[in-house]
Amino acid sequence: VDIAREVLWHSAQPFVWAALRAALPWAINAALVGEFLAAHEGIGHYIHHSYNLADITGVYAGILATVVLILVADTLLGAVQRRSLAWRPQQAHAIPH
C-alpha cells in the first residue's frame, strides 16, 4: 500500500504542480477583483480608488505591483516545484523553467 501510494503520488506530482502554476495568476486576479468590489485596503482597492480619482499613475503603480507579486509568487512556487521534483531526471531537450 505504501509503495503504491508513493508511486501514485510521484506520478501525479508534475500535473499537480502544473495546475498550481497555471492557477496562481488567476487566484491573485480573483483576489484583486474581490478587493475592487468590497475591500477598504489592498492593491485592488488602491487601483480602483486611483481609477476613481483619475490618477493614472496610481493605476499603473497598482498594476505594476500586481505583476511583481505574481512574478515573485511564481518564482517561489517554481523553486518549491524544482525541490519537490528533484527525484526526477532532467531531460536534456526540455525547456528550462
C-alpha positions as protocol buffer text, in pm:
chain_id: "A"
residue {
  index: 1
  type: VAL
  ca { x: 0 y: 0 z: 0 }
}
residue {
  index: 2
  type: ASP
  ca { x: 280 y: 246 z: 87 }
}
residue {
  index: 3
  type: ILE
  ca { x: 466 y: 165 z: -233 }
}
residue {
  index: 4
  type: ALA
  ca { x: 151 y: 210 z: -442 }
}
residue {
  index: 5
  type: ARG
  ca { x: 76 y: 543 z: -271 }
}
residue {
  index: 6
  type: GLU
  ca { x: 434 y: 661 z: -328 }
}
residue {
  index: 7
  type: VAL
  ca { x: 422 y: 563 z: -696 }
}
residue {
  index: 8
  type: LEU
  ca { x: 84 y: 731 z: -747 }
}
residue {
  index: 9
  type: TRP
  ca { x: 197 y: 1047 z: -569 }
}
residue {
  index: 10
  type: HIS
  ca { x: 520 y: 1071 z: -771 }
}
residue {
  index: 11
  type: SER
  ca { x: 337 y: 1009 z: -1098 }
}
residue {
  index: 12
  type: ALA
  ca { x: 74 y: 1274 z: -1019 }
}
residue {
  index: 13
  type: GLN
  ca { x: 311 y: 1541 z: -886 }
}
residue {
  index: 14
  type: PRO
  ca { x: 411 y: 1700 z: -1220 }
}
residue {
  index: 15
  type: PHE
  ca { x: 45 y: 1750 z: -1308 }
}
residue {
  index: 16
  type: VAL
  ca { x: -36 y: 1895 z: -966 }
}
residue {
  index: 17
  type: TRP
  ca { x: 250 y: 2145 z: -995 }
}
residue {
  index: 18
  type: ALA
  ca { x: 148 y: 2240 z: -1350 }
}
residue {
  index: 19
  type: ALA
  ca { x: -208 y: 2304 z: -1230 }
}
residue {
  index: 20
  type: LEU
  ca { x: -87 y: 2513 z: -935 }
}
residue {
  index: 21
  type: ARG
  ca { x: 137 y: 2726 z: -1156 }
}
residue {
  index: 22
  type: ALA
  ca { x: -144 y: 2778 z: -1407 }
}
residue {
  index: 23
  type: ALA
  ca { x: -397 y: 2867 z: -1136 }
}
residue {
  index: 24
  type: LEU
  ca { x: -174 y: 3107 z: -939 }
}
residue {
  index: 25
  type: PRO
  ca { x: -224 y: 3419 z: -1157 }
}
residue {
  index: 26
  type: TRP
  ca { x: -599 y: 3352 z: -1174 }
}
residue {
  index: 27
  type: ALA
  ca { x: -620 y: 3325 z: -796 }
}
residue {
  index: 28
  type: ILE
  ca { x: -438 y: 3655 z: -749 }
}
residue {
  index: 29
  type: ASN
  ca { x: -663 y: 3811 z: -1014 }
}
residue {
  index: 30
  type: ALA
  ca { x: -973 y: 3686 z: -831 }
}
residue {
  index: 31
  type: ALA
  ca { x: -846 y: 3837 z: -506 }
}
residue {
  index: 32
  type: LEU
  ca { x: -793 y: 4171 z: -682 }
}
residue {
  index: 33
  type: VAL
  ca { x: -1147 y: 4167 z: -822 }
}
residue {
  index: 34
  type: GLY
  ca { x: -1276 y: 4098 z: -472 }
}
residue {
  index: 35
  type: GLU
  ca { x: -1077 y: 4396 z: -347 }
}
residue {
  index: 36
  type: PHE
  ca { x: -1221 y: 4610 z: -629 }
}
residue {
  index: 37
  type: LEU
  ca { x: -1572 y: 4526 z: -515 }
}
residue {
  index: 38
  type: ALA
  ca { x: -1566 y: 4511 z: -136 }
}
residue {
  index: 39
  type: ALA
  ca { x: -1232 y: 4587 z: 30 }
}
residue {
  index: 40
  type: HIS
  ca { x: -1115 y: 4900 z: 206 }
}
residue {
  index: 41
  type: GLU
  ca { x: -747 y: 4823 z: 155 }
}
residue {
  index: 42
  type: GLY
  ca { x: -520 y: 4617 z: -68 }
}
residue {
  index: 43
  type: ILE
  ca { x: -381 y: 4651 z: -418 }
}
residue {
  index: 44
  type: GLY
  ca { x: -720 y: 4604 z: -584 }
}
residue {
  index: 45
  type: HIS
  ca { x: -874 y: 4876 z: -369 }
}
residue {
  index: 46
  type: TYR
  ca { x: -577 y: 5102 z: -444 }
}
residue {
  index: 47
  type: ILE
  ca { x: -618 y: 5051 z: -821 }
}
residue {
  index: 48
  type: HIS
  ca { x: -993 y: 5111 z: -803 }
}
residue {
  index: 49
  type: HIS
  ca { x: -953 y: 5417 z: -583 }
}
residue {
  index: 50
  type: SER
  ca { x: -683 y: 5560 z: -812 }
}
residue {
  index: 51
  type: TYR
  ca { x: -906 y: 5498 z: -1114 }
}
residue {
  index: 52
  type: ASN
  ca { x: -1195 y: 5682 z: -949 }
}
residue {
  index: 53
  type: LEU
  ca { x: -965 y: 5978 z: -881 }
}
residue {
  index: 54
  type: ALA
  ca { x: -835 y: 5969 z: -1243 }
}
residue {
  index: 55
  type: ASP
  ca { x: -487 y: 5902 z: -1103 }
}
residue {
  index: 56
  type: ILE
  ca { x: -341 y: 5708 z: -1395 }
}
residue {
  index: 57
  type: THR
  ca { x: 0 y: 5691 z: -1227 }
}
residue {
  index: 58
  type: GLY
  ca { x: -159 y: 5522 z: -927 }
}
residue {
  index: 59
  type: VAL
  ca { x: -344 y: 5277 z: -1151 }
}
residue {
  index: 60
  type: TYR
  ca { x: -22 y: 5181 z: -1328 }
}
residue {
  index: 61
  type: ALA
  ca { x: 163 y: 5157 z: -996 }
}
residue {
  index: 62
  type: GLY
  ca { x: -102 y: 4914 z: -870 }
}
residue {
  index: 63
  type: ILE
  ca { x: -83 y: 4711 z: -1191 }
}
residue {
  index: 64
  type: LEU
  ca { x: 297 y: 4701 z: -1167 }
}
residue {
  index: 65
  type: ALA
  ca { x: 273 y: 4589 z: -802 }
}
residue {
  index: 66
  type: THR
  ca { x: 34 y: 4313 z: -911 }
}
residue {
  index: 67
  type: VAL
  ca { x: 271 y: 4196 z: -1184 }
}
residue {
  index: 68
  type: VAL
  ca { x: 563 y: 4192 z: -940 }
}
residue {
  index: 69
  type: LEU
  ca { x: 351 y: 3999 z: -688 }
}
residue {
  index: 70
  type: ILE
  ca { x: 259 y: 3738 z: -950 }
}
residue {
  index: 71
  type: LEU
  ca { x: 619 y: 3704 z: -1071 }
}
residue {
  index: 72
  type: VAL
  ca { x: 755 y: 3665 z: -717 }
}
residue {
  index: 73
  type: ALA
  ca { x: 485 y: 3412 z: -628 }
}
residue {
  index: 74
  type: ASP
  ca { x: 553 y: 3216 z: -949 }
}
residue {
  index: 75
  type: THR
  ca { x: 927 y: 3220 z: -884 }
}
residue {
  index: 76
  type: LEU
  ca { x: 875 y: 3089 z: -529 }
}
residue {
  index: 77
  type: LEU
  ca { x: 632 y: 2824 z: -648 }
}
residue {
  index: 78
  type: GLY
  ca { x: 878 y: 2722 z: -922 }
}
residue {
  index: 79
  type: ALA
  ca { x: 1156 y: 2684 z: -664 }
}
residue {
  index: 80
  type: VAL
  ca { x: 935 y: 2465 z: -446 }
}
residue {
  index: 81
  type: GLN
  ca { x: 837 y: 2265 z: -754 }
}
residue {
  index: 82
  type: ARG
  ca { x: 1200 y: 2205 z: -854 }
}
residue {
  index: 83
  type: ARG
  ca { x: 1285 y: 2096 z: -500 }
}
residue {
  index: 84
  type: SER
  ca { x: 981 y: 1871 z: -483 }
}
residue {
  index: 85
  type: LEU
  ca { x: 1059 y: 1712 z: -820 }
}
residue {
  index: 86
  type: ALA
  ca { x: 1433 y: 1679 z: -761 }
}
residue {
  index: 87
  type: TRP
  ca { x: 1397 y: 1300 z: -778 }
}
residue {
  index: 88
  type: ARG
  ca { x: 1308 y: 1321 z: -1149 }
}
residue {
  index: 89
  type: PRO
  ca { x: 1588 y: 1302 z: -1405 }
}
residue {
  index: 90
  type: GLN
  ca { x: 1630 y: 1621 z: -1606 }
}
residue {
  index: 91
  type: GLN
  ca { x: 1557 y: 1599 z: -1976 }
}
residue {
  index: 92
  type: ALA
  ca { x: 1835 y: 1742 z: -2194 }
}
residue {
  index: 93
  type: HIS
  ca { x: 1595 y: 1878 z: -2455 }
}
residue {
  index: 94
  type: ALA
  ca { x: 1337 y: 2020 z: -2211 }
}
residue {
  index: 95
  type: ILE
  ca { x: 1269 y: 2391 z: -2192 }
}
residue {
  index: 96
  type: PRO
  ca { x: 1403 y: 2526 z: -1859 }
}
residue {
  index: 97
  type: HIS
  ca { x: 1155 y: 2687 z: -1618 }
}
